[in-house]
Every structure is written in C-alpha cells, then in structure tokens.
C-alpha cells in the first residue's frame, strides 16, 4: 500500500529507475507503482543518448556525493520549519499592538489578551507532542523521505493559512496551530529514517550534524528575517514568505531525494555500493516492511541504551527551551537591557552552536574511522564533555552579576553542546538500531517536549520578583539536570547494535530450509491434497536402488555431492511430471529431450 500523501513524489518502477542495479535490501528490488502517467514519467526520466544519465534533478551531477546532498537538503528543510516556528512570535507583536508601517500608524488588528496569546503559542505543542511517536512509526512503515517531505509541505501550507484563520477567529487560529504541530511533530523522527538508509556508519556523526545545524540556523536567521518582513511589508507577508519557501523546498526534495540509494537513479554506482555494503547487515535483514506487531516495543521500552537517549534528550531540551523562551526576559529583568539588545544577544549562543556542529561531527567520525576508540566510548566522551562543560557554564552564570560574562558563558555552553548533538546521544539511535531509530527519536522527542511545557512554568514560579538572584537559581537547577543526565548516559549508553534491532524470524510456522521460490509464495494446500511422504526404504536414487544414507566423512561427502550433481544434470521424470525420487523402480521413466538443444537465439547464444 502506498503512502497517500506521497503523491507529490514520483515513485516509479525500480526497473525504470535503475535497470542494472541490485540492492542489498530485498524490498528495494520490488516494483513500485507510479503516481504519474507514463507520458510524464518518460519525460522526467528521459536519458541522455551519450552518457545515459538522467537530467531531471536540479542538483548538478558530480556536485557532491548524493548522501551529502540529502543531508544539506534536510538541513534547509529544518531551517524553513524552525523559521516557521519563530515567525508567529515576531509577527504577534504587530498583530496585537499598534505599530508603524513605514510612515503610517497602523492600529492593532486584534485585541487578544495575554492569556489568549499564550494559548495560541502553546496550542502548537499540543499537536507536536502527539505525533512524535507516530512520525517514527510512519517512517518505519513507509518511505521516510516521503514522511519528511510531507511533514514540511503540510506545515508550510498551513502557515500560509494563518492570516486568514486569524481574521476569522482566534479559535480557528488555535485549530490551525494544532494541525501545524501535528505535521511538524513527524519531521524530526522521520529524518532519522532518511539517514538510516543514506548514512554510512562511519559518517553518521558528520551527516547528522549537517542536518541538525538547520534547526539552530533557522532560529538564528529566522527571527531577524521575520522581523524585517514584518516591519517593511506587514505581518501577513511573513507567513506567506515562509509558506512559499516550504512549498518550493518540498518540490526540490521530491525530485532529488529517494528512499534509498538503490532507488535513486542519480547516485553513482560506486556510492550506492559503498553505502549499501557499509549498511549490509541492516539491509540484508530488511526482508519485509515492519508492522505494528513486528516492532519490538517491549524490547525498545526496556532497553537501557534507549533510556540513556531519552533522559539526555529531555535534559538538553530543557536548556534549549529555557534559552528560546526566556533569554530576552532574563537579560531584561536581570540586567535592565532593552528589547533590541536582548534580542540580538539571544541569537549569539545559537550562532556558536551552528558553527560547532559540523566540526565536532567530523572529529567524531575521524576518531571512529581511525579506531582511536570504540563507538560506545566516542559517544560517551562527546556527550560527557559537551554537557558537563555546558553545566559548568550554567553554574557560573547562576553566580555572576555581569551581563558580559553571562553572554560569553552562554555562548561557550551552547557551543559545547554541539559536541553532544553531533557525536553524542543525538546520533546514538542510529548506532543501536538503524531500523527503529526513527521510532526511538520520536519517543524521545515526545518526552522531551514535556520540557518545553514545564520549563516556562517552573521559570515563572521561581522568578516571581524578577530579580537576578532568582534567575541564578534557574540556571543552577538547569546545571543539576544536565549533570544527572550525564551520569545516566555514561553508565547506560551503548554504541553497538542491539539484538532486538534485527527482525525476528517468521512466526507463521514456515520452514526456511524448504526449497521455495523467493519471489512466489507457496499456496497453502490442505493436508489431504499434499503429496504423501515416502519412507526412506521406498525412495530411490535414480538407478532403481534404495537411496543410501549420506556418508559421514568429508571426502565421501564431496564424492556423493559430485554424483548427485551428475544425476541432476540428466534428471529423469515420470510421465506425470513428478521427480524420480517419488517413485520406485517399477515405473517407466521417460527422458524429455530439450526443445532447442543448441540454445540458438537464447541468452546463451554466443
């Protein structure tokens, strides 16, 4: 069954895409139905007569390895989506307050209370929390690239509807925000499903860091861009702009990114073979699509490495949401800064984080490639150093009264968090279970979303008097949370593939040793219709004599094997088509002559 929202992606037959390529994943060798008419398909897949290359993809051939193109496009998708998240926070200032547009004084179009604005902001997380695990499950059941692209496309389309929904009623706007949360909740877990097919084990840190950089680059550049558009064009155009960005990106993603290298006609044979050989064990075990019954939920929910990821992600997201939602208030209340200055300083830590991510990811992959230490120890080292240094910076911030020191320490702390995100827990799900990495990260994201809900409540409860001392308590508590997560991750984490990651044997009672055509499933016959099994003393070996038991020694075994091969080359059948082994010597045997003994005009025609 095809994923319904994947109609924007051109899914053509495997033979049309890569006729001479065989995947290590048995699923990739099956035929897919096309969503477009044959005439469209032929135009999109028109090949060059000179080199046979396809010429539909916007990405120039040989520009960079295709797996890095996938990571960069995912990075841009995250930039757009995180820009969408921050857009409302900027635009709502002009939506509920009188403002100037050029030289004109524009009254506030909406008269919402602070409670209503808070509900509009929070409604996004209501839907966002619900589809984290669902997004991971869909990325396992269906092609992850389609789930990821559909998530960004739906969010972008809904974002363009926000101005119309706000004009109708704030209740309609809340409903649209819930739908946006539902769509964006599937983005992060499905991205790991994409990497599970495209990222070689020794490049996971590098490719993941490239992809994750888009989240924080979207925050860094999204807020100023939204502010400029809102200031000079009006707040509705900020929503239209990001919606157009998302739709344009979705088209490019649909044309350039495929479920796996074996299905991508633009990837080189060398790169395809390199990726799938490096993921050979994972691909060879992918015999069938996972279903709800086959997903090892019990093993996942009782696995210590999974809990290491859940705890660490929840702790880090606490600090992330703390800075996203409370940094301007912190600088205004603790150091009496103006709104413009606090807004600029708020983006500085994310700039250093975005710069640190690719560097730390490359270093982590280099250490694993050179076998400086095992994957488990690399994950523990980067996670421990990154979060411990961030916790130390937060402890010092809790004890300082200097705005310059606070800004510097926050930047250092978030830069050190790049170690964790690029080569620590954030990549670990791909290590312990490439098949179910999207489910693990979906579960982790759902639990970590609670930090975004609880953090503002805790901060508001502590900073009642809005003093620097109370804000110091907030950062000290955050440092303690980080240290606890470091301890849990150090003792529970693992970089090895878990036993439950591979699919379990079939439970339908089928015998894997039976001779069976792998492409055609045997029809199950009733017992009365099955051919009776002959006793050993009644079976013959082709010469009218009872078959002798197999020899025990190796030399005799090889000799018997050669004899069996010789008999197989001139195998006789009875006149009803049954092999000779089913009958005794009293049956008349008939040797069927080949229809074309010289193999003329056949595949063996020399």
Secondary structure, DSSP 8 states (H G I E B T S, - for coil): ---GGGGGS----HHHH-TT---SSGGGGS----SS-HHHHHHHT-B-TTT--B---SS-TTSS-HHHHHHHHHHHHHHHHHHHHHHHHHHHHHHHS-EEETTEEE--S----HHHHHHHHHHHHHHHHHHHHHHHHHHHHS-HHHHHHHHHHHHHHHHHHHHHHHHH-HHHHHHHHHHHHHHHHHHHHHHHHHHHHH--GGGHHHHHHHHHHHHHHHHHHHHHHHHHHHHHT-HHHHHHHHHHHHHHHHHHHHHH--SSGGG-TTS-HHHHHHHHHHTHHHHHT--S---TTTS-HHHHHT-HHHHHHHHHHHHHHHHHHHHHHHHHHHHHHHH---HHHHHHHHHHHHHHHHHHHHHHHHHHHHHHHTTSS-HHHHHHHHHHHHHHHHHHHHHHHHH---HHHHHHHHHHHHHHHHHHHHHSHHHHHHHH-STTHHHHHHHHHHHHHHHHHHHHHHHHHH-SS--HHHHHHHHHHHHHHHHHHHHHHHHH---S--GGGS-----S---TTS---TTS------GGGS-----GGG-B-SSSSB-----SSHHHHHHHHHHHHHHHHT--B-TTS-BGGGS-TTS--B----S-TT-TTSTT--
